């Protein structure tokens, strides 16, 4: 076998299909050789911070030195027992845990390409990912082994799979000295598969430089991450929102991360914040809405920042959380293709109804269908470029995402006179009814403010008279009847809250809404199930 596996690099988009990258400013200059894990982990130890806590769970707290030792031992297993070389893909599967984090760090430090997968994916979905990425090796938490075994049976190329228990039993017998291969900044470290809000996951390629530069942007300029932070949250490490927020960004600052021993409940997350003294929390808007009552009752005194991303943040949820905790939520929009957040605001910079301003390291604008920038106050497509950008693995959809050097995440926005960006909807979620353009999230926000509503999803359905009519699929709070009287009360409430033409002419009740594992509402499934 050659010493470099070029599979991913050979399937990068052509140079003419790539976005324009901007590396202005001293903080965004990188050397030719750069290993993101060495910068995050080894350098903390080298600079005298090895005794700082790094990874925590219910039973242990590992320092940066201890994590480095375990990462090096794990690397030796990968190199010694599997003979892996730079560029080989390794599928990683497990819930958020210290073991998952160490495996991720070991894979990437070893010059391999991590293909992290969402814990709830089944064999059919894992098989598709393994085939697309030509994965030959996999590491899997013991609790998720059955689906991995079923995947291996369907993918002959996946010749080696190892449980975490075996991996770490072997690693403790290895030396803590392990030299990483020489890695260039543009070498690939991660294949991030999109979470599937469109039903067709894609593989976004991220280099060591992408991940390192992301650590220099939003977490420093907006979150202002510090070494004293204790971070927790619900997004999986397989999701770039979680990978950055719950691993890379804290390590870049010398902070620590707490991993719960089981999936969070809303009350459980509030209890965990108080038990460990967490200062930063990451989760989706829906979860914050469910946490608010517990946070109000129990307090979250240690928390300084509550980060919301993954889907649009309704103003009703922002207000509910602020009233419960006195904290202004840190909203942000990012994309798997861009690795993390590129528009955001925090604290006094937050503005009602707006996500925020463009983050240091990026440029953004609102454009028409021809790519021409629109006047402030008009709704159009969001275009972004900067230190990171979309690079799909051998996918014709690259041409749709990148146009004229700009990334098009697929969102409709309005930018106001002060430069704040206001989210309207996904491009395909704009509802054109009787000649009016209506964003589904705006209607959802209004519906959510009704006291009977727990969750809401809004779609447009075909209508002969209006072109499209607005339909709300509503999950009610306990004790409220799913009847015509409740539906009318919700409709009247929306009419009084926003322009009457935006009210849902149809309200249908449901027990739950379809969401991805990261908490995003899957409107394409709503359209499939309720679109008529």
LOBA-494727 format. One line per 2 residues: their letters; for each residue x negated, y, z negated of C-alpha. Coordinates in pm, 1 decimal, decimal comma. Layout:
residues N
a) X:Y:Z  ...
***
This chain:
residues 532
xx) 0,0:0,0:0,0  -127,0:348,7:78,0
xx) -202,3:580,4:-212,9  69,6:825,1:-112,1
xx) 428,3:736,2:-27,0  551,1:1003,0:214,8
xx) 911,4:880,6:248,3  1073,7:1193,1:103,1
xx) 832,0:1439,5:260,6  890,2:1280,7:601,7
xx) 1263,6:1340,1:559,3  1248,4:1702,3:452,7
xx) 1438,8:1952,5:666,8  1245,9:2093,6:960,8
xx) 1065,7:2419,8:887,3  1323,5:2608,4:1094,3
xx) 1603,1:2476,2:869,8  1444,5:2579,9:540,4
xx) 1552,4:2886,6:343,9  1321,9:3183,6:303,8
xx) 1135,7:3162,9:-26,3  1041,7:3471,5:-226,8
xx) 756,8:3457,0:-477,2  725,4:3822,4:-571,6
xx) 581,5:3906,9:-912,6  287,4:3760,7:-1107,3
xx) 511,2:3521,5:-1302,2  601,3:3343,0:-977,6
xx) 247,4:3280,6:-851,3  136,2:2918,0:-870,6
xx) -192,2:2740,1:-798,2  -221,6:2484,2:-519,8
xx) -233,3:2199,1:-771,7  46,5:2198,5:-1028,7
xx) 205,9:1917,0:-1225,9  516,8:2051,9:-1396,1
xx) 499,0:1804,8:-1686,6  136,1:1889,6:-1760,3
xx) 235,5:2256,7:-1769,4  531,3:2186,8:-1999,1
xx) 387,6:1922,0:-2229,5  11,5:1880,9:-2212,8
xx) -46,8:2255,4:-2217,3  158,7:2301,1:-2535,2
xx) -68,8:2051,2:-2709,1  -383,1:2200,5:-2555,7
xx) -281,2:2547,5:-2675,3  -252,2:2429,9:-3033,9
xx) 122,9:2374,2:-3053,2  118,0:1995,2:-3072,7
xx) 271,0:1986,1:-3420,7  584,5:2172,4:-3314,3
xx) 903,8:1963,0:-3298,9  992,4:1871,2:-2940,8
xx) 1256,8:1596,4:-2915,4  1508,4:1520,5:-3191,1
xx) 1792,1:1279,4:-3251,8  1988,2:1150,7:-3553,0
xx) 1699,1:940,1:-3679,8  1373,2:1106,0:-3574,9
xx) 1194,1:1420,6:-3468,2  896,9:1384,7:-3234,8
xx) 632,3:1655,0:-3210,5  484,9:1768,8:-2880,0
xx) 176,6:1553,9:-2951,7  389,9:1247,4:-3022,5
xx) 593,8:1301,7:-2706,0  274,8:1341,9:-2502,1
xx) 138,9:1015,0:-2640,9  460,0:828,6:-2556,6
xx) 477,9:979,0:-2208,9  119,1:873,1:-2138,2
xx) 184,0:521,0:-2267,1  493,5:495,9:-2047,5
xx) 294,4:618,3:-1747,9  43,9:340,2:-1803,4
xx) 323,8:82,0:-1787,3  444,2:224,2:-1455,5
xx) 94,8:224,4:-1310,4  -32,7:-100,3:-1462,6
xx) 270,9:-328,3:-1431,1  430,0:-187,1:-1118,4
xx) 133,3:-29,7:-942,3  336,2:276,0:-845,8
xx) 175,8:549,9:-639,5  250,2:915,0:-570,7
xx) 580,3:960,1:-391,5  745,3:628,9:-491,4
xx) 1107,0:677,1:-597,9  1219,6:556,6:-941,3
xx) 1588,9:547,3:-1025,4  1652,8:654,2:-1385,0
xx) 1976,3:566,6:-1560,2  2090,1:638,8:-1912,3
xx) 2273,1:874,1:-2144,2  2093,2:1173,9:-2289,9
xx) 1839,5:1047,2:-2542,4  1476,1:1074,8:-2644,9
xx) 1404,8:759,7:-2441,6  1570,1:907,2:-2131,9
xx) 1367,7:1227,8:-2169,2  1038,1:1043,4:-2213,5
xx) 1106,8:823,6:-1911,5  1189,8:1133,5:-1701,8
xx) 869,2:1307,2:-1808,4  658,0:996,1:-1746,7
xx) 799,3:941,3:-1397,7  740,7:1299,5:-1287,3
xx) 399,6:1336,0:-1454,2  286,5:1018,7:-1274,2
xx) 352,9:1186,6:-938,1  660,8:974,7:-872,9
xx) 999,2:1099,9:-753,3  1266,2:1077,3:-1021,7
xx) 1612,4:977,2:-896,7  1814,8:1037,5:-1212,6
xx) 2175,7:917,5:-1198,5  2486,5:1011,0:-1393,7
xx) 2563,0:759,9:-1671,7  2922,0:696,5:-1562,6
xx) 2841,8:603,2:-1202,5  2933,1:249,0:-1102,8
xx) 2745,3:-2,5:-891,2  2909,5:107,6:-564,4
xx) 2793,9:466,9:-618,6  2449,8:364,7:-741,9
xx) 2409,8:140,8:-440,1  2474,4:432,3:-206,5
xx) 2213,4:642,2:-387,6  1956,2:362,3:-394,7
xx) 1996,4:299,3:-22,5  1978,2:665,4:73,0
xx) 1663,9:723,5:-134,5  1511,0:382,3:-50,4
xx) 1459,5:314,5:-419,8  1246,6:12,5:-505,9
xx) 1211,0:62,4:-882,2  1454,6:148,9:-1160,2
xx) 1446,2:218,4:-1533,7  1773,5:175,8:-1719,2
xx) 1904,6:215,0:-2073,0  2015,9:-118,8:-2211,1
xx) 2378,3:-3,2:-2252,4  2404,4:60,8:-1876,7
xx) 2230,6:-252,3:-1755,7  2531,2:-437,2:-1612,7
xx) 2593,4:-177,5:-1341,7  2222,3:-163,4:-1264,7
xx) 2206,8:-541,6:-1226,4  2507,1:-528,9:-994,0
xx) 2334,1:-256,8:-792,0  2016,1:-458,1:-765,1
xx) 2218,1:-749,8:-630,4  2350,5:-524,6:-351,1
xx) 2018,2:-357,7:-263,7  1743,3:-609,0:-169,7
xx) 1492,6:-323,7:-149,2  1542,6:-254,9:-522,2
xx) 1296,4:-522,4:-626,8  1200,2:-402,5:-975,3
xx) 1430,7:-292,1:-1255,6  1340,7:-266,5:-1623,6
xx) 1545,2:-202,0:-1935,9  1437,9:79,6:-2166,9
xx) 1384,3:-171,0:-2448,6  1131,4:-364,9:-2239,5
xx) 970,3:-46,6:-2110,2  907,2:93,4:-2456,6
xx) 809,9:-244,5:-2607,5  537,4:-258,2:-2346,7
xx) 438,8:104,6:-2375,7  359,6:94,5:-2749,2
xx) 85,0:-155,2:-2668,8  -80,0:81,6:-2422,8
xx) -343,5:348,3:-2476,8  -227,7:707,1:-2515,1
xx) -499,9:813,5:-2272,2  -368,2:821,2:-1918,8
xx) -480,6:1046,9:-1638,0  -213,7:1180,0:-1407,6
xx) -290,5:1179,5:-1034,4  -371,3:1513,1:-874,7
xx) -41,5:1672,2:-779,0  11,8:1968,1:-550,9
xx) 274,2:2227,1:-637,9  470,4:2135,1:-325,5
xx) 477,2:1762,4:-405,1  825,7:1629,1:-475,0
xx) 920,9:1541,9:-831,3  1298,0:1510,3:-820,5
xx) 1581,4:1394,6:-597,4  1894,4:1546,1:-750,5
xx) 2214,3:1397,7:-616,4  2505,5:1640,3:-621,4
xx) 2779,5:1564,7:-869,2  3046,2:1504,2:-611,0
xx) 3300,6:1788,6:-631,1  3345,1:1743,7:-254,5
xx) 3344,9:1364,6:-268,7  3028,0:1337,7:-58,9
xx) 2712,6:1353,0:-276,1  2392,7:1484,6:-117,4
xx) 2030,1:1452,4:-230,2  1861,4:1784,0:-310,1
xx) 1481,8:1775,8:-306,0  1290,3:1963,1:-577,2
xx) 915,1:2008,6:-595,9  696,3:2057,6:-900,5
xx) 680,2:2426,0:-807,4  1060,8:2452,8:-790,0
xx) 1100,2:2320,4:-1142,2  815,0:2522,6:-1289,1
xx) 930,3:2849,7:-1132,4  1284,6:2790,1:-1256,9
xx) 1135,4:2789,9:-1608,2  996,6:3140,5:-1543,9
xx) 1326,1:3292,5:-1425,0  1665,0:3264,6:-1600,6
xx) 1548,0:3117,3:-1936,2  1302,4:3404,5:-1981,6
xx) 1491,4:3699,1:-1834,3  1846,5:3616,4:-1949,4
xx) 1850,6:3344,7:-2215,9  1522,6:3468,8:-2366,8
xx) 1429,7:3122,3:-2486,6  1190,8:3116,6:-2785,3
xx) 982,9:2854,9:-2963,2  1214,7:2867,3:-3265,0
xx) 1519,4:2756,0:-3065,8  1690,4:2423,2:-3127,1
xx) 1891,0:2332,2:-2816,7  2176,2:2087,5:-2767,9
xx) 2455,0:2031,6:-2519,9  2663,6:1793,5:-2313,7
xx) 2537,0:1809,3:-1950,0  2350,3:1491,1:-1851,0
xx) 1977,6:1510,4:-1782,5  2064,3:1369,6:-1440,0
xx) 2242,7:1699,3:-1365,9  2005,4:1989,9:-1294,2
xx) 2204,7:2207,5:-1538,0  2114,0:1956,8:-1811,1
xx) 1765,0:1882,3:-1682,1  1670,2:2248,6:-1705,4
xx) 1866,7:2349,1:-2013,1  1813,3:2036,0:-2223,4
xx) 1454,4:1948,7:-2128,7  1240,2:2173,2:-1909,9
xx) 1336,9:2521,0:-2032,3  1301,5:2446,7:-2405,8
xx) 964,6:2277,5:-2348,3  837,5:2573,4:-2147,0
xx) 901,2:2790,5:-2454,2  774,5:2538,3:-2708,3
xx) 1127,7:2487,5:-2845,3  1299,0:2160,3:-2938,1
xx) 1598,3:1964,4:-2808,1  1847,0:1758,8:-3006,4
xx) 2011,3:1454,0:-2846,0  2328,9:1314,1:-3003,6
xx) 2361,0:939,3:-3051,6  2692,2:922,2:-2863,4
xx) 2907,2:1125,4:-2627,5  3017,3:1451,8:-2781,2
xx) 3371,8:1530,7:-2880,8  3459,0:1900,5:-2920,2
xx) 3464,2:1869,1:-3299,9  3152,6:1650,9:-3292,7
xx) 2955,1:1916,3:-3105,5  3049,0:2183,5:-3359,4
xx) 2945,1:1946,8:-3638,4  2614,6:1874,5:-3463,1
xx) 2541,4:2247,0:-3418,2  2582,2:2297,8:-3791,6
xx) 2400,2:1978,7:-3893,3  2080,9:2054,3:-3699,0
xx) 2096,8:2434,7:-3703,3  2121,6:2456,0:-3325,0
xx) 2064,7:2801,8:-3178,3  2152,0:2734,4:-2811,8
xx) 2439,7:2524,9:-2677,0  2508,0:2418,5:-2317,6
xx) 2843,1:2287,4:-2199,8  3123,5:2350,2:-1952,8
xx) 3404,8:2606,3:-1999,0  3667,4:2339,9:-2062,3
xx) 3464,9:2201,0:-2351,6  3417,0:2545,7:-2507,7
xx) 3792,8:2593,7:-2489,4  3842,3:2266,9:-2677,1
xx) 3566,5:2351,7:-2928,5  3701,2:2696,6:-3017,7
xx) 3945,2:2591,3:-3291,0  3679,1:2377,6:-3463,3
xx) 3417,2:2652,2:-3431,4  3657,4:2900,4:-3590,0
xx) 3739,0:2665,1:-3876,2  3387,6:2536,2:-3946,6
xx) 3170,9:2823,6:-3822,8  2860,7:2802,4:-3603,7
xx) 2634,2:3037,5:-3796,5  2304,6:2918,1:-3648,2
xx) 2419,0:2954,7:-3286,7  2285,0:3258,6:-3099,2
xx) 2366,3:3160,6:-2739,9  2647,8:2956,0:-2588,1
xx) 2570,1:2890,8:-2223,0  2852,7:2815,2:-1981,6
xx) 2800,4:2688,8:-1628,6  2903,6:2405,5:-1401,8
xx) 3235,6:2565,4:-1306,0  3399,9:2905,7:-1318,1
xx) 3445,6:3054,6:-1665,8  3803,1:3181,7:-1711,0
xx) 3823,4:3510,6:-1899,8  4079,8:3344,1:-2126,7
xx) 3815,9:3093,0:-2236,9  3550,0:3362,9:-2282,6
xx) 3791,6:3561,5:-2501,8  3900,5:3256,7:-2701,0
xx) 3538,1:3164,0:-2776,9  3443,2:3521,2:-2871,1
xx) 3738,8:3547,2:-3109,2  3645,8:3214,3:-3267,4
xx) 3270,4:3274,4:-3303,3  3195,6:3645,4:-3243,3
xx) 2957,5:3526,8:-2969,3  2969,2:3660,4:-2615,0
xx) 2930,8:3361,3:-2386,9  2631,4:3346,9:-2150,2
xx) 2794,6:3278,0:-1816,2  2601,0:3173,4:-1508,7
xx) 2629,9:3021,3:-1166,0  2372,9:2791,8:-1016,5
xx) 2363,5:2497,4:-779,7  2204,2:2156,3:-766,8
xx) 2043,9:2271,7:-441,7  1886,9:2575,2:-615,0
xx) 1802,1:2373,3:-928,7  1954,2:2613,8:-1180,0
xx) 2119,1:2950,2:-1253,5  2064,6:3247,3:-1019,8
xx) 2343,0:3486,9:-1129,5  2407,9:3544,8:-1499,6
xx) 2447,7:3788,8:-1786,3  2416,0:3776,0:-2163,6
xx) 2511,6:3976,6:-2469,2  2574,5:4344,7:-2411,8
xx) 2510,7:4297,4:-2038,0  2816,4:4074,4:-2003,2
xx) 3116,1:4230,3:-1830,9  3472,2:4105,7:-1842,7
xx) 3566,9:3914,5:-1530,2  3210,6:3904,8:-1394,0
xx) 2953,6:3626,2:-1401,7  2672,5:3878,4:-1410,1
xx) 2392,1:4020,1:-1200,5  2133,9:3844,1:-989,2
xx) 1859,9:3679,3:-1197,2  1493,7:3779,2:-1176,5
xx) 1335,1:3579,0:-893,2  1639,0:3589,1:-664,9
xx) 1831,9:3811,8:-425,6  2205,4:3778,4:-359,9
xx) 2467,0:3945,2:-144,8  2827,9:3904,0:-36,5
xx) 2865,2:3858,9:338,9  3128,1:3804,0:606,4
xx) 3153,1:3498,2:831,7  2881,2:3643,7:1058,0
xx) 2637,1:3686,4:768,7  2669,6:4065,2:754,6
xx) 2671,1:4218,3:407,4  3011,6:4349,2:304,5
xx) 3081,1:4678,1:124,6  3103,0:4655,3:-253,2
xx) 3445,5:4551,0:-370,5  3523,3:4321,0:-77,0
xx) 3551,3:3943,9:-106,3  3322,5:3729,7:105,9
xx) 3074,1:3443,6:99,0  2785,4:3440,7:-147,6
xx) 2434,8:3425,5:4,7  2124,9:3374,3:-212,5
xx) 1749,5:3340,1:-165,6  1451,4:3342,7:-396,4
xx) 1202,4:3117,6:-573,5  1403,6:2799,2:-506,2
xx) 1625,1:2688,5:-221,0  1811,8:2404,7:-56,3
xx) 1613,9:2113,3:87,5  1840,7:1816,3:154,7
xx) 1703,2:1470,1:213,3  1775,2:1392,9:578,8
xx) 2123,4:1546,8:588,1  2290,1:1738,7:873,0
xx) 2466,0:1953,0:611,6  2137,4:2140,0:563,5
xx) 2239,4:2359,7:858,2  2562,7:2453,9:682,0
xx) 2395,1:2537,0:352,0  2103,0:2739,5:492,9
xx) 2164,6:3007,4:755,6  1920,6:3277,0:858,4
xx) 1693,4:3198,9:564,8  1971,8:3242,3:307,6
xx) 2135,1:2973,6:92,2  2514,4:2954,2:104,2
xx) 2633,7:2770,7:-209,6  2993,4:2771,3:-80,6
xx) 3142,0:3029,1:-316,4  3361,5:3330,4:-251,7
xx) 3250,7:3638,5:-449,5  3300,9:4009,2:-485,3
xx) 3018,8:4243,3:-591,8  3124,4:4561,3:-770,8
xx) 2968,9:4908,0:-752,9  2739,1:4832,4:-1049,0
xx) 2596,6:4516,4:-893,4  2797,3:4265,0:-1096,0
xx) 2914,2:3953,7:-911,0  3274,4:3841,8:-962,8
xx) 3355,0:3479,6:-881,0  3672,3:3428,4:-676,0
xx) 3674,6:3061,2:-576,2  3495,3:2797,4:-382,0
xx) 3510,6:2885,8:-11,4  3760,6:2608,2:49,0
xx) 3964,0:2697,8:-261,7  4079,7:3036,3:-132,5
xx) 4456,8:3021,6:-87,9  4603,3:3231,3:193,6
xx) 4970,3:3280,7:111,8  5202,8:3517,4:300,4
xx) 4897,7:3707,0:424,1  4737,0:3746,1:79,8
xx) 4402,9:3591,7:-19,1  4430,6:3440,6:-367,0
xx) 4149,1:3272,8:-559,6  4255,8:2958,8:-744,1
xx) 4039,6:3034,6:-1052,3  4211,1:3372,0:-1103,9
xx) 4550,4:3202,0:-1121,3  4407,7:2929,6:-1345,5
xx) 4279,1:3195,0:-1584,2  4625,1:3350,5:-1607,3
xx) 4794,8:3013,6:-1661,1  4543,2:2918,7:-1932,7
xx) 4644,7:3221,2:-2136,7  4990,3:3071,4:-2190,0
xx) 4996,7:2917,6:-2540,1  5138,1:2584,8:-2416,6
xx) 4857,4:2517,9:-2165,9  4552,0:2306,2:-2243,5
xx) 4409,0:2272,4:-1889,7  4503,8:2389,2:-1544,4
xx) 4401,0:2335,6:-1182,5  4539,3:2546,0:-897,2
xx) 4550,5:2448,0:-530,2  4719,1:2566,5:-213,0
xx) 4964,0:2336,0:-37,6  5110,1:2368,8:311,3
xx) 5426,7:2574,7:333,6  5619,5:2648,7:653,5
xx) 5740,4:2988,0:532,3  5427,1:3122,2:357,1
xx) 5149,5:2926,4:529,6  5036,8:2805,0:187,2
xx) 5205,8:2815,6:-150,8  5030,0:2825,0:-485,1
xx) 5067,3:2514,9:-697,0  4950,4:2471,0:-1056,3
xx) 4878,0:2129,7:-1203,9  4903,7:2175,0:-1579,6
xx) 4801,3:1968,6:-1881,9  5009,3:2078,1:-2179,7
xx) 4905,6:2097,1:-2542,2  5074,9:1845,7:-2774,3
xx) 5426,7:1936,3:-2875,9  5527,3:2118,0:-2557,9
xx) 5782,5:1951,4:-2326,9  5693,1:1896,4:-1962,3
xx) 6021,1:2029,3:-1831,2  6163,8:2296,6:-1603,3
xx) 6197,6:2544,9:-1887,9  5825,8:2522,5:-1970,4
xx) 5735,4:2550,2:-1602,2  5943,0:2867,2:-1566,8
xx) 5790,6:3014,2:-1881,3  5443,8:2960,3:-1733,5
xx) 5547,7:3117,2:-1402,8  5697,0:3421,4:-1576,2
xx) 5383,2:3456,0:-1787,9  5162,1:3464,0:-1475,8
xx) 5388,8:3716,3:-1302,7  5347,1:3947,3:-1599,4
xx) 4969,9:3897,2:-1621,7  4858,3:3939,9:-1258,1
xx) 5006,8:4050,7:-926,2  5339,9:3867,5:-887,1
xx) 5252,7:3728,5:-543,0  4980,6:3523,5:-715,3
xx) 5211,5:3327,6:-942,3  5238,0:2949,1:-885,4
xx) 5559,5:2879,7:-701,8  5527,8:2518,6:-810,7
xx) 5417,5:2383,2:-1147,3  5353,2:2011,9:-1188,9
xx) 5254,9:1851,9:-1517,8  4982,5:1590,0:-1554,9
xx) 4822,3:1393,9:-1837,7  4469,3:1493,1:-1729,4
xx) 4274,9:1659,5:-1449,0  4008,7:1491,0:-1235,4
xx) 3661,5:1609,7:-1333,0  3305,2:1511,4:-1257,0
xx) 3085,8:1376,2:-1532,5  2946,1:1728,5:-1572,5
xx) 3290,4:1875,2:-1636,3  3358,7:2030,1:-1296,5
xx) 3715,2:2026,1:-1178,5  3745,1:1815,5:-862,4
xx) 3992,2:2021,7:-661,8  3953,4:1796,1:-360,9
xx) 4107,1:1519,4:-572,4  4382,0:1754,4:-684,7
xx) 4455,4:1826,6:-319,3  4454,5:1455,3:-240,7
xx) 4691,0:1370,6:-527,8  4914,3:1675,9:-543,6
xx) 4875,7:1847,6:-206,5  5178,9:1686,5:-46,2
***
